[in-house]
Amino acid sequence: MKVVWSSRAQRRLRQIYTYIAEDQPEHAKRMVNRLTQRSQQLRTQPHLGRVVPEYAREDIRELIEGSYRILYQLKTERINVLTVIGGSQLLPDTAESLES
C-alpha cells in the first residue's frame, strides 16, 4: 500500500525540523528521518497504529514516535498521513478538519 503525506503533514514536518534545528541540527535530521521511516511501516501494516481516541473512527489512526503523534487515514488504495503533532498538543475538534 502507498503512504502519501498530505501538504499539512509535510508542512508540520518542516516546522518540527526548523524548531529542533535551532538548537540541535543533527537531532532535527534524525527526528525527521525517524518520523518518515515510522510512517513507511504502514505500507505493509496499515492497521499498526491505534484508533485516535479523540475521534473514535476506525479509519483515523495514529502511530507514536518519540513525543510525536503521526495521524493517518486508511483509504482503499493508500494511506494518507494527515499531520504530525506533539503529544501534548490538542487536536482539532473534528477529524474532517484534518482531511482538508
C-alpha positions as CSV (number, residue, x, y, z in Angstrom):
1,M,0.0,0.0,0.0
2,K,1.2,3.5,-0.8
3,V,1.8,6.1,2.0
4,V,1.1,9.7,0.9
5,W,1.9,12.7,3.1
6,S,-0.6,15.5,2.9
7,S,0.6,19.0,2.4
8,R,-0.4,19.7,6.0
9,A,1.8,16.8,7.2
10,Q,4.7,17.9,5.1
11,R,4.4,21.4,6.4
12,R,4.3,20.2,10.0
13,L,7.4,18.0,9.4
14,R,9.3,21.1,8.2
15,Q,8.1,23.0,11.2
16,I,9.3,20.3,13.6
17,Y,12.7,20.2,11.8
18,T,13.1,24.0,12.0
19,Y,12.2,24.1,15.6
20,I,14.6,21.4,16.7
21,A,17.3,22.5,14.3
22,E,17.6,25.9,16.1
23,D,19.5,24.2,18.9
24,Q,20.3,20.7,17.6
25,P,20.5,20.4,13.8
26,E,21.7,16.8,13.8
27,H,18.9,15.8,16.2
28,A,16.4,17.5,13.9
29,K,17.6,15.4,10.9
30,R,17.4,12.2,13.0
31,M,13.9,13.0,14.2
32,V,12.5,13.8,10.8
33,N,14.1,10.5,9.5
34,R,12.5,8.6,12.4
35,L,9.1,10.1,11.7
36,T,9.2,9.4,8.0
37,Q,10.6,5.9,8.4
38,R,8.0,5.1,11.0
39,S,5.2,6.1,8.6
40,Q,6.7,3.7,6.0
41,Q,5.9,0.8,8.2
42,L,2.3,1.4,7.3
43,R,2.9,0.2,3.7
44,T,2.8,-3.4,5.0
45,Q,1.0,-3.0,8.3
46,P,-1.7,-0.3,7.7
47,H,-3.5,-1.2,11.0
48,L,-0.3,-0.9,13.0
49,G,-1.5,2.3,14.7
50,R,-4.3,2.6,17.2
51,V,-7.6,4.4,16.6
52,V,-7.2,8.1,17.6
53,P,-9.1,8.3,20.9
54,E,-10.3,11.8,20.3
55,Y,-12.1,10.8,17.1
56,A,-13.0,7.1,17.7
57,R,-13.1,6.4,13.9
58,E,-11.6,3.2,12.5
59,D,-10.2,5.0,9.5
60,I,-8.3,7.6,11.5
61,R,-5.3,6.1,13.3
62,E,-2.0,7.1,14.9
63,L,1.5,6.0,15.4
64,I,3.6,7.3,18.2
65,E,7.2,8.1,17.6
66,G,9.1,9.7,20.4
67,S,7.0,12.6,21.7
68,Y,5.1,12.9,18.4
69,R,1.8,11.5,17.0
70,I,1.6,10.6,13.3
71,L,-2.1,10.8,12.4
72,Y,-3.1,8.9,9.3
73,Q,-6.2,7.9,7.4
74,L,-6.8,4.5,5.9
75,K,-8.1,4.7,2.3
76,T,-8.9,1.8,0.0
77,E,-5.7,2.0,-2.0
78,R,-3.4,4.2,0.1
79,I,-2.7,5.6,3.5
80,N,-2.9,9.4,3.9
81,V,-0.6,10.9,6.6
82,L,-2.8,13.7,7.8
83,T,-0.5,15.5,10.3
84,V,2.2,15.1,12.8
85,I,1.8,16.8,16.2
86,G,3.5,16.9,19.6
87,G,2.0,14.6,22.1
88,S,0.8,17.5,24.3
89,Q,-0.8,19.4,21.5
90,L,-4.6,19.4,21.2
91,L,-6.2,18.1,18.0
92,P,-8.9,19.9,16.1
93,D,-12.4,19.2,17.3
94,T,-13.2,17.1,14.2
95,A,-11.2,14.7,12.1
96,E,-12.7,16.3,9.0
97,S,-10.7,19.4,9.5
98,L,-7.5,17.3,9.2
99,E,-8.7,15.7,6.0
100,S,-9.0,19.0,4.1
